[in-house]
Amino acid sequence: NMPADNVDRAIKKGTGELPGVVFEEITYEGYGPGGVAFVVKVTTDNKTRAAQEVRSAFARHGGNLASTGAVAFQFLHAGQFLVAKETTTEDKLMEIALEAGADDVIASEQGFEIRCAINLFDKVAHALEHAGIKTENAEIAYIPTTTVPVNDVATAQTLTKLHDVLEEMDDVQHVFSNEELDEATSAAVQ
């Protein structure tokens, strides 16, 4: 029930064929239910629409947008690589990553996490690739330095809904938050 011109214009706008369309990267910060901090990375051609959509999502799910810098201090903005345990040994990975300039290699039950400064992201990525180490995930992320424990199932469910709504938005690229769910709460939400 939409005119063909509108459909064609939307397609051309999305593929960058329309002149004058400029995409901007914006970072929104906010608080969700239970005081959980959120950083939402957006790429949009309409800042007003994007801000309104993000603000509305927070408001509908018990949160609110915050001013720039209000929650960013609770996160480390750095390069992050996740490597499965079966891929390599800790010693080999540490040698390659640290030699490439990584700050830290953290071992856990799930695998290894490599952290590096943003300006060294490509160098570490190339070093891992050259060594034949496949990463499960590689991104410039906002890694929580402090976490907020969430033990209430209702709050956890609302947080999950807020994550889902934000991630489903066309302009939203990444959503980072600092909640920490215990096993019982996490199981009850799923």
C-alpha positions in Angstrom: 0.0 0.0 0.0 2.9 2.3 -0.7 3.4 4.3 -4.0 6.1 2.8 -6.2 8.0 6.2 -6.2 8.4 6.0 -2.4 9.8 2.4 -2.7 12.2 3.4 -5.4 13.4 6.5 -3.4 13.9 4.4 -0.3 16.0 1.8 -2.2 18.1 4.5 -3.9 18.6 6.3 -0.5 19.7 3.0 1.1 22.1 2.2 -1.6 23.6 5.7 -1.7 22.4 6.5 -5.2 20.6 9.6 -4.1 22.8 12.7 -4.1 23.1 14.7 -0.9 22.5 11.8 1.5 25.1 12.0 4.3 25.4 9.2 6.9 26.7 10.2 10.3 27.9 8.0 13.2 26.4 9.0 16.5 26.8 7.5 20.0 23.9 7.7 22.4 24.3 7.0 26.1 21.5 6.1 28.5 20.3 4.2 31.5 18.0 1.2 31.4 16.0 -0.4 34.2 17.9 -1.1 37.4 20.5 1.6 36.6 22.2 -0.4 33.8 24.3 1.8 31.6 23.9 1.6 27.8 26.0 2.8 24.9 24.2 2.7 21.5 26.2 3.2 18.3 24.1 4.5 15.4 24.8 5.3 11.7 22.0 7.4 10.2 21.1 9.8 7.5 18.6 11.5 9.9 19.9 12.4 13.3 16.5 13.7 14.5 14.7 10.5 13.6 17.4 8.3 15.1 17.5 10.3 18.4 13.7 10.1 18.6 13.6 6.3 18.0 16.4 5.6 20.6 14.8 8.0 23.2 11.4 6.3 22.6 12.8 2.8 23.1 14.4 3.8 26.4 11.3 5.5 27.6 9.0 2.5 26.7 11.3 0.1 28.6 11.9 2.0 31.9 15.0 3.9 30.9 16.1 7.3 29.7 18.8 8.9 27.5 21.6 10.6 29.2 23.9 13.4 28.2 27.2 12.6 26.4 29.8 11.3 28.8 27.2 10.3 31.5 27.8 6.6 31.1 30.9 6.3 28.8 33.3 6.5 31.8 31.9 3.1 32.9 33.3 1.5 29.7 36.7 0.9 28.2 36.6 1.8 24.5 39.0 -0.6 22.9 39.6 -3.3 20.3 38.3 -6.7 21.4 39.0 -10.1 19.8 37.4 -13.3 20.9 39.2 -16.6 20.1 37.9 -20.1 20.8 40.1 -22.3 23.1 40.4 -25.0 20.4 42.0 -22.5 18.0 45.3 -22.1 19.8 47.2 -22.3 23.0 47.3 -19.4 25.5 51.1 -19.1 25.3 51.1 -18.8 21.5 48.2 -16.4 21.5 49.8 -14.2 24.1 53.1 -14.1 22.3 51.4 -13.1 19.0 49.0 -10.6 20.5 51.4 -8.8 22.8 54.1 -8.6 20.1 51.5 -6.9 17.9 50.7 -4.3 20.6 47.8 -5.8 22.5 47.3 -4.7 26.0 45.9 -7.9 27.5 45.0 -11.5 26.8 42.3 -12.8 29.2 41.6 -16.6 29.4 38.2 -17.9 30.4 36.2 -21.1 30.2 34.7 -20.0 26.8 38.1 -19.0 25.3 40.4 -16.1 25.1 39.7 -12.3 24.9 42.4 -10.0 23.5 42.1 -6.3 24.2 44.1 -3.5 22.4 44.1 0.2 21.9 41.8 1.3 19.1 44.7 2.6 16.9 46.3 -0.9 17.1 43.2 -2.9 16.1 44.3 -3.5 12.5 47.8 -4.4 13.5 46.6 -7.0 16.0 44.0 -8.3 13.5 46.7 -8.8 10.8 49.0 -10.5 13.3 46.3 -13.0 14.3 45.4 -13.6 10.6 49.0 -14.0 9.6 49.5 -16.6 12.4 46.4 -18.5 11.1 44.3 -17.8 14.3 40.6 -17.4 13.5 38.7 -15.0 15.7 35.0 -15.7 16.6 34.5 -11.9 16.9 36.6 -8.9 16.3 35.3 -5.4 17.0 36.0 -2.0 18.5 33.8 -2.3 21.6 32.7 -0.6 24.7 33.8 -3.1 27.4 32.2 -2.5 30.9 34.7 -1.6 33.6 32.0 -1.8 36.2 29.0 -4.0 36.1 25.5 -3.7 37.6 24.2 -7.0 39.1 20.6 -7.8 38.0 19.0 -10.4 40.2 15.3 -9.5 39.6 13.7 -11.5 36.8 11.3 -8.7 35.8 14.1 -6.2 35.5 16.2 -8.8 33.5 13.2 -9.4 31.1 12.7 -5.6 30.6 16.5 -5.2 29.9 16.3 -8.1 27.3 13.3 -6.4 25.6 15.2 -3.1 25.5 18.2 -4.8 24.0 16.0 -6.5 21.4 14.1 -3.3 20.5 17.4 -1.3 20.1 19.1 -4.0 18.0 16.1 -4.3 15.7 16.3 -0.6 14.7 17.7 -0.1 11.2 20.1 2.7 12.2 21.5 1.0 15.3 24.9 -0.8 14.7 25.9 -1.9 18.2 24.4 -1.9 21.7 26.7 -2.2 24.7 25.6 -2.4 28.3 27.0 -3.3 31.7 24.4 -5.6 33.3 25.6 -8.8 35.0 23.0 -11.5 35.3 23.5 -14.4 37.7 22.8 -17.9 36.3 19.4 -18.3 37.9 18.1 -15.0 36.5 19.6 -15.6 33.1 17.9 -19.0 33.0 14.6 -17.6 34.1 14.7 -14.9 31.3 15.2 -17.5 28.6 
